Amino acid sequence: MEGIISKKFKEKVLFDNFHLVIPEYKITWIKGNSGKGKTTLLRILAGLESIDSGEVTDFLKRRCSYVFQEPRLIEHYSALDNLLLVTKDEAKAKALLLEIGLGEDKQPVLKFSGGMKSRVAILRALLAPSDFILFDEPFNGLDSDNKTLISKIILREAENKTLIFVTHVEQDLAGLTVNNVISV
């Protein structure tokens, strides 16, 4: 998947004929300092942000799942109910929740810690029908044990998908095999 994009906000140019190449069925890491356009780039790939010129039609023709920086869960739903918004496979959703230590928790996610919400949001993205998954700082709020566990689950559950990560912390990707690095 590839595209060439130009994008600016008022007078600030984020991308000027930026050539983007994302290998299919591999893991790509988008890195760069704060304010350089990493999240904007993900939003463009998801079709949530327009570009000023160029083309990203390869991406827009495919189904996308997205883990935003903030979990964006339905706060008054349980973890299971949040997962069932994107899948009918209740047994798999329950098994994944059990694997991350939330299998029997029926309280609304409103009462969850930030790390618990992040884990549910990641599972929801993995269960949603998609060709590629965008991860925007997905490991925020997770301790090292949960990062390791979630990385294993991501590798297993998204084996035949293209994965694109944004993170400032290279160590967050330690459990993943990054095949492509894009600097913005």
Buried (B, 14 or more C-beta within 10 A) or exposed (E): BEBBBBBEEEEEEBBEEBEBEBEEEBBBBBBBEEEBBBBBBBBBBBEEEEBEEBEBEBBEEBEBBBBBBEBEBEEEBBBBBBBBEBBEEEEBBBEBBEBBEBBEBEEBBEEBEEBBBBBBBBBBBBBBEBBBBBBBBBBBBBEEEBBEBBBEBBBEBBEEBBBBBBBEEEEBBEBBEBEBEBEB
